[in-house]
Amino acid sequence: MAPMTCCCSLVTLRRWLPVLAWLPNYSLQWLKMDFIAGLSVTLTVIPQALAYAEVAGLPPQFGLYSAFMGCFVYLFLGTSRDVTLGPTAIMSLLVASYTFHEPAYAVLLAFLSGCIQLALRFLGLGFLLDFISCPVIRGFTSAAAVTIGFGQVKNLLGLQHVPRQLFLQVYHIFRNIGDTRVGDAALGLVCALLLLLLRLLRARLPPVHREMALGARLSHGLLWTVTTARNALVVSFAALFAYSFEVTGYQPFVLTGKIVEGLPSLQTPPFSLATANRTASFTDMVQDMGAGLVVVPLMGLLESIAVAKSFASQNNYRIDANQELLSIGLTNVLGSFLSSFPVTGSFGRTAVNAQSGVCTPAGGLVTGVLVLLALAYLTSLFYYIPKAALAAVIIMAVVPLFDTKIVRALWRVKRLDLLPLCVTFLLCLWEVQYGILAGTLVSMLLLLHSVARPEMQVSERPVLVLQPASGLYFPTIEALREALVSRALQASPPRCAILDCSHVCHVDYTVVLGLGELLGDFRRQGVTLAFVGLQGPVLRGLLSTDLKGVQHFPTLEEAEKCLSEGPGTQPYSCSDDSVPEHRVALLKA
């Protein structure tokens, strides 16, 4: 027993610490590829982190504070070699919606979101995410792309004092379009154009072949590096350009400004906040964040698991969804002690990681260390980054989030799914929580309607045959009664009917009572209601309530023959003595 116990303990330990599964086989080749991937992700995450802090309404350093903890946690707990955790456009938008541009609220939201995510993991409630349908998610992400992208137009044009609410932004931007700063607008448009061209070039790069000449390989490697690190290169170019004007004493751009230098201090999340007007207690802060305590952790989990599943499918490996819940929850909890706002899996940086040939989650270790080094030594250089350049980075990052193909796909598959998509999209442009809540409720109503009114296949033979396309649940019994009564009992003369239950796996007490009433109605009209294809749990439920007059047949042909020709084939009645031996064994199992 001792060796088996040891083996089970090792398997359990590897499940909780996936690093133990790949670390013993780690090689120099893996180290080389992980280092390249980690460096590539770093060149992407640093400008994005600064930009996403702007989206969240926080000082720029908080973007960098949020960019490294996920790298270290995922190294030990992650089950995907590709995923990178950190600030994203969507999470930054949600943070801005619920934290009032106050860092203390953002850090506390990270802590509480992590606690909720860990609770979902250990209570086994991750299945709740399954009730947020794809149309709701796509509607939210598309609305987020519009909100985030248009929210950066003010920085792209150099406009000041523009509200953050979308519709007010549209009004103020068009009203004050004459105040556009030419320098910011020109630089922002040039940066956006460069990012677009480099992205298109990256998509058209052919794969490397061993037969390629050395010069071709070198040129391919150079192009790949330039296009992969396009965010860092464009932002660096813009910063150098702005610095050259600073030297001359004339500055045509709005700059990022001074960023707090050094690493974040280790401290507990703020459970109270003293301001000039009042002191907000922990309870006050929780009440102020309101629905954000539900929306932020759930959307964080959705985004992260969706990214992990997508790349696991592409690269042919499996992930553990429960372990992903643990990783993202622990990242947010630990990150809050270092002034991080809520983070999740980043699709864009995960794509960079995968395309760079990452072999293990150790690539995140390189990214985390380099971000810390940037915080320690490079923050003074970020002063000269123009806000217009960061706005261009954000806009180009969120453009792919706007899904233009989903409408056509839903129109072809199920047009009714357009309803939750449109409801979510339109309301999220107003308030995120209302959009997600309304879209989810509409999806749930559509789901409940399909359960309460399932499709029923009706065959008009000598004997009426009715086959529910899905299970029978308590809301379904009225629709079933209406179908049978209208087609069989209200016919002239009344006719026998067969209920084909081959697709019914289980029934509840309300359904059994309804079936008993139907049997009585048929009996009073002098006709028969028979059952075909009763599975074990269904037959067991019928037997347990002692329904009278239940006749069930193993095949539809036997049932039709018995009911159309009269005596001959004998049905199984609902008693243990009359049920065939294999059915008795099934019922007593």
GICORKA-V486458 format. One record per pair of residues at least 6 apart in sequence whose C-alpha atoms are under 8 Angstrom apart, sorted by the first residue. I is the first residue (numbers start at 1). J is the second residue. Records with the same first field share a line. If there is no record, write none. Layout:
# GICORKA-V486458
I->J + J
This chain:
# GICORKA-V486458
14->20 + 21
16->77 + 323
17->76 + 77
18->76 + 77 + 78 + 79
19->75 + 76 + 77 + 78
22->360
30->358 + 359 + 360
33->356 + 357 + 358 + 359
34->357 + 358 + 359 + 360 + 361 + 362 + 363 + 366
35->363 + 366
36->356 + 358 + 363
37->352 + 353 + 354 + 356 + 357 + 358 + 363
38->353 + 358 + 363 + 364 + 365 + 366 + 367
39->366 + 367 + 370
40->225 + 228 + 229 + 352 + 353 + 356
41->349 + 352 + 353 + 367
42->367 + 370 + 371
43->229 + 231 + 232
44->228 + 229 + 230 + 231 + 232 + 349
45->67 + 349
46->64 + 67 + 232 + 371
47->231 + 232 + 235 + 390 + 393
48->231 + 390 + 393 + 394
49->60 + 63 + 64 + 66 + 67 + 87
50->60 + 61 + 62 + 63 + 64 + 390
51->60 + 63 + 390 + 391 + 393 + 394
52->63 + 87 + 88 + 89 + 92 + 394
53->59 + 60 + 61 + 62 + 63 + 92
54->60
55->89 + 92 + 93 + 96 + 148 + 151
56->92 + 93 + 94 + 95 + 96 + 101
57->96 + 100 + 101 + 102
58->101 + 102 + 103
59->259
60->256 + 259
61->259 + 260
62->339 + 340 + 341
63->87 + 340 + 341
64->371 + 375
65->263 + 264 + 338 + 339 + 340
66->86 + 87 + 335 + 339 + 340 + 341 + 342 + 343
67->85 + 86 + 87 + 368 + 371
68->86 + 367 + 368 + 369 + 371 + 372
69->86 + 331 + 334 + 335 + 368
70->84 + 85 + 86 + 328 + 331 + 332 + 335 + 343
71->84 + 85 + 86 + 364 + 365 + 367 + 368
72->364 + 365 + 368
73->327 + 330 + 331
74->84 + 85 + 327 + 331 + 361 + 364
75->361 + 362 + 364 + 365
77->323 + 324 + 326 + 327
78->323 + 324 + 327 + 361
79->318 + 319 + 320 + 323 + 324
80->308 + 312 + 318 + 319 + 360 + 361
81->358 + 359 + 360 + 361
82->308 + 311 + 350 + 351 + 353 + 354 + 358 + 359 + 360 + 361
83->307 + 308 + 311 + 345 + 346 + 347 + 349 + 350 + 353 + 361
84->345 + 346 + 349 + 350 + 353 + 364
85->304 + 328 + 343 + 344 + 345 + 346
86->343 + 344 + 345 + 346
87->341 + 342 + 343 + 344 + 346
88->343 + 344 + 345 + 346
89->148 + 394 + 397 + 398
90->141 + 144
91->296 + 299 + 300 + 342 + 343 + 344
92->342
93->144 + 148
94->292 + 296 + 432
95->106 + 296 + 341 + 342
97->432
98->288 + 289 + 290 + 292
99->105 + 106 + 109 + 289
104->269 + 270 + 273
105->270 + 285 + 289
106->340 + 341 + 342
107->269 + 270 + 336 + 339 + 340 + 341 + 342
108->269 + 270 + 271 + 336 + 341
109->289 + 293 + 341 + 342
110->332 + 333 + 335 + 336 + 340 + 341 + 342 + 343
111->269 + 332 + 333 + 334 + 335 + 336 + 342
112->293 + 333
113->293 + 294 + 296 + 297 + 329 + 332 + 333 + 342
114->297 + 328 + 329 + 330 + 331 + 332 + 333
115->329 + 330 + 333
116->297 + 329
117->297 + 298 + 301 + 325 + 326 + 328 + 329
118->325 + 326 + 329 + 330
120->126 + 325
121->322 + 325 + 326
126->322 + 325
129->298 + 302
131->440 + 444
132->440 + 443
133->440 + 443
135->417 + 418 + 420 + 421
136->420 + 421 + 424 + 425 + 436 + 439 + 440 + 443
138->403 + 406 + 421
139->420 + 421 + 422 + 423 + 424 + 425
140->424 + 425 + 428 + 432 + 435 + 436
141->401 + 402
142->401 + 402 + 403 + 425
143->402 + 425 + 426 + 428 + 429
144->401 + 428 + 429
145->398 + 399 + 401 + 402
146->402 + 429
147->166 + 429
148->394 + 395 + 398
149->394 + 395 + 398 + 399
150->166 + 169
151->164 + 166 + 169
152->391 + 392 + 394 + 395
153->391
154->160 + 162 + 173
155->184 + 387 + 388 + 391
156->184 + 185 + 188 + 189 + 387 + 388 + 389 + 391 + 392
157->180 + 181 + 182 + 184 + 185 + 188 + 388
158->180 + 181 + 184 + 185 + 253 + 254 + 388
159->173 + 176 + 179 + 180 + 181
162->169 + 172 + 173
163->169 + 172
165->430
166->429 + 430
167->430
181->252 + 253
183->252 + 253
184->252 + 253 + 254 + 386 + 388
185->388
187->238 + 388 + 389
188->388 + 389 + 391 + 392
189->392
191->234 + 235 + 238 + 389 + 392 + 393
192->389 + 392 + 393 + 395 + 396
194->234
195->230 + 231 + 234 + 393 + 396
196->396
198->226 + 227 + 230
199->227 + 230
201->227
202->223 + 224 + 227 + 228
205->220 + 224
208->217 + 220
226->233
228->352
231->393
234->389
235->385 + 389 + 390
236->385
238->385 + 386 + 389
239->382 + 384 + 385 + 386
240->384
242->251 + 252 + 253 + 384 + 385 + 386
243->384
245->251 + 252
253->386 + 387 + 388
254->386 + 387 + 388
255->383 + 384 + 385 + 386 + 387
256->382 + 383 + 384 + 385 + 386 + 387
257->382 + 383 + 384 + 385
258->380 + 382 + 383
259->379 + 380 + 382 + 383
260->379
261->375 + 376 + 377 + 379 + 380
262->375 + 376 + 377 + 379
263->372 + 375 + 376
264->338 + 339
265->338 + 339
266->337 + 338
267->337 + 338
268->336 + 337
269->336 + 337 + 339
271->281 + 282 + 285
272->279 + 280 + 281 + 282 + 285
273->279 + 280 + 281
274->280
286->293
291->433
292->433
295->433
296->342
300->342 + 343 + 344 + 345
301->325 + 328 + 344
303->344 + 345 + 346
304->324 + 328 + 344 + 345 + 346
305->321 + 324 + 325 + 345
307->345 + 346 + 347 + 350
308->319 + 345
309->318 + 319
312->318 + 319
328->343 + 344
331->343
332->340 + 341 + 342 + 343
335->341
348->397
353->363
407->418
410->417 + 418
411->418
417->443
419->442
420->438 + 439 + 440 + 442 + 443
421->439
423->435 + 438 + 439
424->435 + 436 + 438 + 439
425->435
426->435
427->434 + 435 + 438
428->434 + 435 + 436
429->435
451->471 + 473 + 475 + 476
452->473 + 474 + 475 + 476 + 479
453->475 + 476 + 479
454->468 + 469 + 470 + 476
455->468 + 469 + 470
456->466 + 467 + 468 + 469
457->466 + 467 + 468 + 469
458->464 + 465 + 466 + 467
459->465 + 466
462->560 + 564
463->495 + 496 + 497 + 498 + 560 + 563 + 564
464->487 + 488 + 495 + 496 + 497 + 498
465->497 + 498 + 499 + 500
466->484 + 497 + 498 + 499 + 500
467->499 + 500 + 501 + 502 + 503
468->500 + 501 + 503 + 504
469->503
470->503 + 504
471->503 + 504 + 505 + 506 + 507
472->504 + 506 + 507 + 508 + 511
473->507 + 508 + 510 + 511
474->508 + 509 + 510 + 511
476->511
477->510 + 511 + 514 + 515
481->514 + 518
484->497
488->494 + 495 + 496 + 497
489->495 + 522 + 525
494->525 + 527
495->527 + 528
496->522 + 527 + 528 + 529 + 563
497->528 + 529 + 530
498->529 + 530 + 531 + 532 + 559 + 560
499->529 + 530 + 531 + 532
500->531 + 532 + 533 + 534 + 556
501->531 + 532 + 533 + 534 + 535
502->532 + 533 + 534 + 535
504->534 + 535 + 538
505->535 + 536 + 537 + 538
506->535 + 537 + 538
507->537 + 538 + 541
508->541
512->541 + 542 + 545
516->547 + 548
518->529
519->528 + 529 + 548 + 549 + 550
522->528 + 529
528->563
529->550 + 551
530->550 + 551 + 552 + 553 + 559
531->550 + 551 + 552 + 553 + 559
532->552 + 553 + 554 + 555 + 556 + 559
533->552 + 553 + 554 + 555 + 556
534->552 + 554
536->583 + 586 + 587
537->587
539->587
540->587
542->574
543->574 + 575
546->574
547->574
548->574
549->573 + 574
550->572 + 573 + 574
551->571 + 572 + 573 + 574
552->559 + 571 + 572 + 573 + 574
553->559 + 571 + 572
558->569
559->569 + 571
561->568 + 569
562->568 + 569 + 570 + 571
572->578 + 579 + 580
573->579
576->584
